[in-house]
């Protein structure tokens, strides 16, 4: 691991308290190397942040969710995502692989237990990891609960989308040939995973932009820019890993997380939920909270899905801090 020059100091005395203490490419097997960084204070409360997507990667701002004086937090880009290598690789990239990678990282840093923080797909991974290794989890903070089920995706793209954005729904379907519009999710994922740029390019853009609009409470546009779907410019990365996971039911058994909720018993949690989240609606967090009795749900009024809707980021930071205080009391 490459240490920061100020790593031995209290974060209060470092030139940038949110700069990584360490960063490395960690070989996890199967030809994958994942980018891993640590922030905060050696000896602080152990925590790990799980990004969304699948396939998006961690951002520098995610470090700021953790008070550098209190936490020793780990951020990493999941297989095929962000700065991990090979970028976009889908082989040997399943939920079980990601859970095993988390254990490799935890052991790498010598943490016995850690707080797990994740939003959207990161919430799915957080819950699946906690159910696989409950004795390694000291607490869980979720934002925008996603349980990794096809029913949730159908609700978002086949029910919510045409009701709230009927024009966008027409644009979304128009990216597919007429004969494939009867089963649009399967058609999108099949085309996104096609090796031909002419096939996957337009639908990857359409999927990404539709999802982006649904994720924001007040998006700056409500329709797709149809001519730009055929652009030759670089494609967004997330649709490819999302299609890989979603076409395979996120590599989970049906209703796996709710069915395995008993494994979360005794793990304290806080769920931050945007009141108007169209992708991961309040009903999902409510369903989880009804079977995971150690979780508290905190609503953010006037917010949708994204971490950067008004009030959401602050609510996640407060949840992380409050749960840490509860754990250390």
N, C-alpha and C positions, 0 to 999 in steps of 0.2 A: 504493500500500500504506500502511496506517495503522501507523506505528511505535509500539512500546511506549516509554513515557517513559524506561525504563532500558535501551533497546536498545543503546546504545553501551558499556555497562559489561560487564565480565566477568560471566558468569552467577553467579559466586561472590559478587559484590557487589550483585546485583539483589535487590529485595525478594522476588520469587518467581522463582527460576531457571527454572521451567517455564512461566512466562507467555509467551504468544506475543510474538515480536519484531515480527511483522507479521501482519495478517489482511486479506483482501480477497475480494470477489466478482470472479472472473476470467471475462470473457466469452470463450467458446471457440468461438462460432459456433453456427449452427442454433437460435438462440434460447435456448441454455443458458448459465447462469452458474454456475461452481463455486466453492464456498467453499474458500479456501486459506489456511493459516497456517504460519508458520515459527517454530521454537523453537531454543534452544541458543545458539550462539556464531557470529557472522559469521566466516567463515574456517575454521570447524571442518570435520570430515569430513562431506561431503555425503551425505544419506540421505533416503529418502522412505518413508512408511508407507502401506500399502494396506489399507483396511478390508474386511471381509467382507460377506456377504449373498448376492448383490448387493443393495444398497439400505440397509445399516445406517447407515453414517456413522461418522466418527471421534469419539472421546470424549476428554475432558481427560486421563484416565489414560494414554492411548496415548502422550502426550508423555513420560511417565516411562520409557518403554522406552529412551530415548536420554539418555546422560550429557550434561548441558548444557554441561559444560566441554570435551567432546571433539567434539560433533556440531553441525552446522547441519542440522536435520532439517525436512522439509516434511510436513505432514499435510493431506489434503484430502478433501472429500466428493465422491464420484463423481457423475456426472450423475444427477439425479433423487433423490439421497440426501441425508439430513441437512439441512444448511443451504443446499445448492445449490438453484438455482431454474431453472425451475418445479419444485416438489417433486413427485416421483412421475412426472415426464414420461418416457414410454417412446419417443416419437418421436425419431429420430436418437440412439438410445441403444443402441450395440452395442459389442462388444469392440474393434473397430477404432477407434471413437470414443474409447474410454477410453485406448487406447494413444496416440492422437494428442494427447489432453489431457495425458498424462504428458510428452510431448515439449514441449508448450507451457509447462508448468510448469518443466521443467528449463531451458529457454531463458530463461524469465522471471527465474530466479535466477542465470543465468550459470554453471551447473555443467557442466563437461565430462563428468564421470561421477559416478554416485552409487550408494550402496548401496541396494538395494531390499528392503524388509521387508514381509511380508504373511502373513496366515493365512486358511485355508479358501478362500473365493472370492478373497481378497486374494493367496493363493498362486497361484491360477490366473492372475490378472492379472499378477502378478510374473513368472511363467514365460513367459507369452505376450509380455509387453513385452520381456523379456530376449532372447527368440528373434527378435523383430522388430528390436531395436536392441542387439545384444550389445556393441558398442563403447562404449555409454553406461553400462554396468553394471559397477561395481567389485566387487560381491559381492552375494549373495542370502541372506537369512535367511527361512526358511519355518516356519510352524506349521500342522500339520494339512493335509497335501498333498491338494488337490483338483485333478483334471486336467480338470474341466469336461465329463465324459462322462455320457451317459445311463446307462451300465452302473453307474457309481458311485451314482447316484440310485436306480436299481432295487435295487441291493444294500442300500442303507440302508433304504428304505421298503417293499420287497417281500420281503426276505429277513431282514435283521437285526431289523426291527421286530416281525414276528410271532414270531420265535424268542425274543427277549429280553423283549418286552413284549406278550404275546398279547392281554391285555385292552385295552391302548392301541391295538393294531392293529384290534380290533373297533370301538373308538370312532372311529378314523380312517376306516374304511370306512363307518360308520353316518352320517357327515356327507354321504354321497353317496346318490342314489337307487339302489335295488337294481340297476337295469338298467345303471348306470354303474360298478359296482364291479369289473368284469372288467378294466378298464384304468384303475386309480385315479389314476395320475400324470397321464395326459392329461386325465382328467375334472377333477381338481383344478385344473390350470393353466388349462383352458378356462373353468371357473367363476370362478376368481379374476380372470380378465381380462374377465369379463362386466361390462357397465356397470351392471347392475341391482344395487343394494345387497342386495336380498333374495336374490340368487343368490350374489354374491361374499362377502358379510359372514360367514356361518357357516363357509365353507370357508377363508377367509383366516385366521380365528381358529384353526380346527382344524389347518391346516398349520403355523402359527406355533408353537402350543403343543406339537404333536407333535415338531417339530424341536427345540424347546427342551429337552424331556425327553430326547431322544436325545443332545443335546450335552453333558449333564452326567453325570459318573461316578456321582454320588449325588444324583439329582433329589429335590426335596421332595414330588413326587407322581408317580404312574405311570399316571394315567388322565386323560382329558379331562373338563372340567366341561361336560357336554353342554348343560344348560339355558342356560349363559352364551354359547353359540355364537350365539344369536339376540339378544344384547344390542344396544342402540342406541348403546352407548358407542363412542368413537373406535377405529378399527381399527389394528392394527400396520401399519407401512409396508413392511416387507421382503417379505411374500409377493407383492406385486404386481410388483416388479422381479425377484424370483426366478422367478416364473412366466413373465415375459416372456423372461428369459434361458434358463431351462431348456426351455421349449417350443420354443426356437430353437437347441437344442444349444449354447448359450453362444456362438453365432455363430462356431463353430470347425469346421474339417474333422474328419472322424473320426480319433480318436486323435492329434490334432494335436501335442500337447506331447511325447508319447513319440516320435513319428515324427520330430520336429524336434530331438531332444535333442543332436544333433551341434553345433547352434548355441550350446549352453551350454558347450562345451569351453573350458577355460581360465578360466571364471568360478568363483571359489571360493564355496562355499555351506555352510550349516549348516541341517539340517532338524530341527526340534523336533517330536517325535511322541509323543502320549499313547498309552500301551500299550493302553488300553481305549477308544479313540476309535471309536464306533459309526458315525459319519458319514463320517469319513476314516480308515479303518483302517490299521494299520502296513503291510499288503501294498502299499498305494498308494505310500507313501514308499519302500518297498523296491524296487518296480518302477522308480521314478524314479531312485533311487540306483544301480541296476544299469546304467543307460545314461548317467547324468551322474556321471562318475567323480570330479569335483572336489568333490562334495558329501559331507558327513559327516552321518550320522543320529544324533541324540541322543534316546534314549527317556526319557520321564518315567513312571516306574512309578506305578500307582495313580491315573492321570489319564485323563480322556476327551478331549473335543473342545475345550471352551471354554478361552479364555485364563485364566479364573479358577478352573479346577480346581487343586487343590493342587500346587504346584511348577512349573506351566506358565509362568506369568508370569516367575518368576525365571529359568527356563531360557531364555526368549526374550531377556531382558535380558542374560544371560551370553553367549548366542550372538552378539548384536549387538556386545557389547564385545570378545569374542574374535575375531570376524571383522575388526573394525576394527584390532585389534592385528596380526593376520596381514597385513592389507592395507598397513599403514604400516611394517611391519618393514623 
